[in-house]
């Protein structure tokens, strides 16, 4: 990668150029983000996976830019217009906007007023009007009057069209106009359609909106642009046409030379036309798209952090679980799962209206709990959730059996998915949905990876942002979470395995097939027997896979096989076996890290090995804890300002956090109600699924909105 790119990326991310260069080289070698961030800290300077992912994003971006530059240089070269100065500007730019500005005069274009004028032979007249030697434009235009150009004014109009296009395609003009536009206010006004369509009501706070474009909060801008796309708002920038035209005139003439006093009126007119017809629409669109791109990044970052917190939610672990998908008329679907999440039994009970078969339902639940030795009950948080929890409290539960409320977001998507059909080909969607709820309690990460993150209910304007960038962020987040936790090679589903570094869907299937045929893997090295899984893929994935009960205890740790020899040396120096060393924190304290530094093994790697040896396979996730909603609040009508309520954070946005307080409607803790002064980042105050105490600020019964304050 060129030095201009590595230096630019380093500046953007606040790291050193050598860190970027090393990452770029490793990406070229096929190394993955999790592998680089976990096992190549010497080369990255200890960058975390999020920073390595950002480096990769920009490395890929500038690789595309290099390809684009080659195309542009070829086109300009074929036009015999490529000067040394222009080539240098193109080759040294790191801005895609500047690159396209430089290319614009030679970019193939559709039929325009300027191209028509050129076809009529009026380009020499345009050149003459810009010449300081020509003082009489009408006299200069007379020789151009001919067929297709019936008058002097027609000739001058055509020449002005050519000048107007030249002005609009001049890089310095565009950049200075862009800088000016970035300081302007964005104006949003209601259209006629907004007045007659009830769907527009949700955008009414933007019907007469004005805010400097650089200061508009991301969620506001995305809402405005969505409303504009739906035809409810007109959006523009409040540019000053006279000042902008004057600036464009000065910048263009300074770049190419000022006209004579006699021709200046013609050029001024051409520039005003250029601004109104070409520059203003183009640059306004660019600046708004630029602001949207920034808003996209902010919103995607919020989505990514929410997803990370959701995927790393506390697992209950391997316990026999009863999952209940609540409902009224259609009953409550129940699935009983084994410790490993296998479906043991399913049925439907009808404890709620209109059937009210409470006694029958109690008997059925009591029987299932006793027969399968249920240790946990997962209740979906949708319709009839509170009523179902109340019903379950009537059951004589064993002392070691607890009730948990679990998010249903995406469960219906999973139940109709290819993954669900493959897992449960003979069960209907209701059974699959209940199974998903139960598995989310046992191990959220393993279950949620089967669902498109966009269906998990933790995004902000997710359908409005750049979908390519969103997918990149979400894929990186899922991959980072899976590899941070580690995966049991002998029990993981193919949907979980595919996110392990270096594996992907095809190899995941091959691993599962080999596992089924041979009764499981006994060592990490056996992975090399999997078809199409070669040494390169093994290097990427091995450290993130765990084998319980393996002959080599390091196979159930995060120590990479390439570093096993280091552990062998440590154990030998202590006079113990590797098995005796693994998990023995006291022995690990006796090891001097610097003794094992050498060759490719640096101090960061040795320290990581020691941390892992002290607590091998440590799950970074918290332990699950119980929670209950306020008993005296059952509907929004029960709420009163000042009432204090427990809740669970269900979504975090740039403007606040949504909290489940046990009703059908979630409450909102606005950023102004978080008890933090100054500009607040809600993701720094709260985390997803955090249990919080809130106070009711306001209740809007008409719109079903609840305003809360964080206590």
Rosetta blueprint (number, residue, H / E / L):
1 X L
2 X L
3 X H
4 X H
5 X H
6 X H
7 X H
8 X H
9 X H
10 X H
11 X H
12 X H
13 X H
14 X L
15 X L
16 X L
17 X H
18 X H
19 X H
20 X H
21 X H
22 X H
23 X H
24 X H
25 X H
26 X H
27 X H
28 X H
29 X L
30 X L
31 X L
32 X L
33 X H
34 X H
35 X H
36 X H
37 X H
38 X H
39 X H
40 X L
41 X H
42 X H
43 X H
44 X H
45 X L
46 X L
47 X L
48 X L
49 X H
50 X H
51 X H
52 X H
53 X H
54 X H
55 X H
56 X H
57 X H
58 X H
59 X H
60 X H
61 X H
62 X H
63 X H
64 X H
65 X H
66 X H
67 X H
68 X H
69 X H
70 X H
71 X H
72 X H
73 X H
74 X H
75 X H
76 X H
77 X H
78 X H
79 X L
80 X L
81 X L
82 X L
83 X L
84 X H
85 X H
86 X H
87 X H
88 X H
89 X H
90 X H
91 X H
92 X H
93 X L
94 X L
95 X L
96 X H
97 X H
98 X H
99 X H
100 X H
101 X H
102 X H
103 X H
104 X H
105 X H
106 X H
107 X L
108 X L
109 X L
110 X L
111 X L
112 X L
113 X H
114 X H
115 X H
116 X H
117 X H
118 X H
119 X H
120 X L
121 X L
122 X L
123 X H
124 X H
125 X H
126 X H
127 X H
128 X H
129 X H
130 X L
131 X L
132 X L
133 X L
134 X L
135 X L
136 X L
137 X H
138 X H
139 X H
140 X H
141 X H
142 X H
143 X L
144 X L
145 X L
146 X E
147 X L
148 X L
149 X E
150 X L
151 X L
152 X H
153 X H
154 X H
155 X H
156 X H
157 X H
158 X H
159 X H
160 X H
161 X H
162 X H
163 X H
164 X H
165 X H
166 X H
167 X H
168 X H
169 X L
170 X L
171 X H
172 X H
173 X H
174 X H
175 X H
176 X H
177 X H
178 X H
179 X H
180 X H
181 X H
182 X L
183 X L
184 X L
185 X E
186 X E
187 X E
188 X E
189 X E
190 X E
191 X L
192 X H
193 X H
194 X H
195 X H
196 X H
197 X L
198 X H
199 X H
200 X H
201 X H
202 X H
203 X H
204 X H
205 X H
206 X H
207 X L
208 X E
209 X E
210 X E
211 X E
212 X E
213 X H
214 X H
215 X H
216 X L
217 X L
218 X H
219 X H
220 X H
221 X H
222 X H
223 X H
224 X H
225 X H
226 X H
227 X H
228 X H
229 X H
230 X L
231 X L
232 X L
233 X E
234 X E
235 X E
236 X E
237 X E
238 X L
239 X L
240 X L
241 X H
242 X H
243 X H
244 X H
245 X H
246 X H
247 X H
248 X H
249 X H
250 X H
251 X H
252 X H
253 X H
254 X H
255 X H
256 X H
257 X L
258 X L
259 X L
260 X L
261 X L
262 X L
263 X L
264 X H
265 X H
266 X H
267 X H
268 X H
269 X H
270 X H
271 X H
272 X H
273 X H
274 X H
275 X H
276 X H
277 X H
278 X H
279 X H
280 X H
281 X H
282 X H
283 X H
284 X H
285 X H
286 X H
287 X H
288 X H
289 X H
290 X H
291 X H
292 X H
293 X H
294 X H
295 X H
296 X H
297 X H
298 X H
299 X H
300 X H
301 X H
302 X H
303 X H
304 X H
305 X H
306 X H
307 X H
308 X H
309 X H
310 X H
311 X H
312 X L
313 X L
314 X L
315 X E
316 X L
317 X L
318 X L
319 X L
320 X L
321 X E
322 X E
323 X E
324 X E
325 X E
326 X L
327 X L
328 X L
329 X L
330 X L
331 X L
332 X E
333 X E
334 X E
335 X E
336 X E
337 X E
338 X L
339 X L
340 X L
341 X L
342 X L
343 X E
344 X E
345 X E
346 X E
347 X E
348 X E
349 X E
350 X L
351 X L
352 X L
353 X L
354 X L
355 X L
356 X L
357 X L
358 X H
359 X H
360 X H
361 X H
362 X H
363 X H
364 X H
365 X H
366 X H
367 X H
368 X H
369 X H
370 X H
371 X H
372 X H
373 X L
374 X L
375 X L
376 X E
377 X E
378 X E
379 X E
380 X E
381 X L
382 X L
383 X L
384 X L
385 X H
386 X H
387 X H
388 X H
389 X H
390 X H
391 X H
392 X H
393 X L
394 X L
395 X L
396 X L
397 X L
398 X L
399 X L
400 X L
401 X L
402 X E
403 X E
404 X E
405 X E
406 X E
407 X L
408 X L
409 X L
410 X L
411 X H
412 X H
413 X H
414 X H
415 X H
416 X L
417 X L
418 X H
419 X H
420 X H
421 X H
422 X H
423 X H
424 X L
425 X L
426 X L
427 X L
428 X L
429 X H
430 X H
431 X H
432 X H
433 X H
434 X H
435 X H
436 X H
437 X H
438 X H
439 X H
440 X H
441 X H
442 X H
443 X L
444 X H
445 X H
446 X H
447 X H
448 X H
449 X L
450 X L
451 X L
452 X L
453 X H
454 X H
455 X H
456 X L
457 X L
458 X L
459 X L
460 X L
461 X L
462 X L
463 X L
464 X L
465 X L
466 X L
467 X H
468 X H
469 X H
470 X H
471 X H
472 X H
473 X H
474 X H
475 X H
476 X H
477 X H
478 X H
479 X H
480 X H
481 X H
482 X H
483 X H
484 X H
485 X H
486 X L
487 X E
488 X E
489 X L
490 X L
491 X L
492 X L
493 X L
494 X H
495 X H
496 X H
497 X H
498 X L
499 X L
500 X L
501 X L
502 X L
503 X L
504 X H
505 X H
506 X H
507 X H
508 X H
509 X H
510 X H
511 X H
512 X H
513 X H
514 X H
515 X H
516 X H
517 X H
518 X H
519 X L
520 X L
521 X L
522 X L
523 X L
524 X H
525 X H
526 X H
527 X H
528 X H
529 X H
530 X L
531 X L
532 X L
533 X L
534 X L
535 X H
536 X H
537 X H
538 X H
539 X H
540 X H
541 X H
542 X H
543 X H
544 X H
545 X E
546 X E
547 X L
548 X L
549 X L
550 X L
551 X L
552 X L
553 X H
554 X H
555 X H
556 X H
557 X L
558 X L
559 X L
560 X L
561 X H
562 X H
563 X H
564 X H
565 X H
566 X H
567 X H
568 X H
569 X H
570 X H
571 X H
572 X H
573 X H
574 X H
575 X L
576 X L
577 X L
578 X H
579 X H
580 X H
581 X H
582 X L
583 X L
584 X L
585 X H
586 X H
587 X H
588 X H
589 X H
590 X L
591 X L
592 X L
593 X H
594 X H
595 X H
596 X H
597 X L
598 X E
599 X L
600 X L
601 X E
602 X L
603 X H
604 X H
605 X H
606 X H
607 X H
608 X H
609 X H
610 X H
611 X H
612 X H
613 X H
614 X H
615 X L
616 X L
617 X L
618 X L
619 X L
620 X L
621 X L
622 X L
623 X E
624 X L
625 X L
626 X L
627 X L
628 X L
629 X L
630 X L
631 X L
632 X L
633 X L
634 X L
635 X L
636 X H
637 X H
638 X H
639 X L
640 X L
641 X L
642 X L
643 X L
644 X E
645 X E
646 X E
647 X E
648 X E
649 X E
650 X E
651 X E
652 X E
653 X E
654 X L
655 X L
656 X E
657 X E
658 X E
659 X E
660 X E
661 X L
662 X L
663 X L
664 X L
665 X L
666 X L
667 X E
668 X E
669 X E
670 X E
671 X H
672 X H
673 X H
674 X L
675 X L
676 X L
677 X L
678 X L
679 X L
680 X L
681 X L
682 X H
683 X H
684 X H
685 X H
686 X L
687 X L
688 X L
689 X L
690 X L
691 X E
692 X E
693 X E
694 X E
695 X E
696 X E
697 X E
698 X E
699 X E
700 X E
701 X L
702 X L
703 X L
704 X L
705 X E
706 X E
707 X E
708 X E
709 X E
710 X E
711 X L
